[in-house]
């Protein structure tokens, strides 16, 4: 039976090789990564605006 490099006992959850073995398209993973970065940026901006608004209300 073929064993992929990096798919040993010490690898928890696999890696890029494991993703390729599942047939996952790298474009899909890139799209998910970009989406997560965008959502994180929107969340940071929202928190910053909320904190600024709350600090003005205390004055």
HUGI-V138162 format. One record per residue. N is the residue number from 0. OMEGA is omega in degrees with one decimal (999 if undefined). Layout:
# HUGI-V138162
n;omega
N;OMEGA
N;OMEGA
This chain:
# HUGI-V138162
n;omega
0;-178.6
1;176.7
2;-178.3
3;174.7
4;179.7
5;-179.6
6;-177.5
7;-177.4
8;-175.5
9;-177.5
10;-179.8
11;177.5
12;177.0
13;-178.2
14;-178.4
15;178.2
16;178.8
17;177.1
18;179.0
19;-179.4
20;-179.7
21;179.8
22;-179.3
23;179.1
24;-177.5
25;176.9
26;178.5
27;179.6
28;177.0
29;178.9
30;178.3
31;178.5
32;178.5
33;178.7
34;179.5
35;177.4
36;179.0
37;179.0
38;177.5
39;178.6
40;178.4
41;179.6
42;179.3
43;178.8
44;179.9
45;179.7
46;179.3
47;179.1
48;-179.8
49;-179.8
50;179.1
51;179.7
52;-179.7
53;179.7
54;176.2
55;-179.1
56;-179.5
57;-176.1
58;999
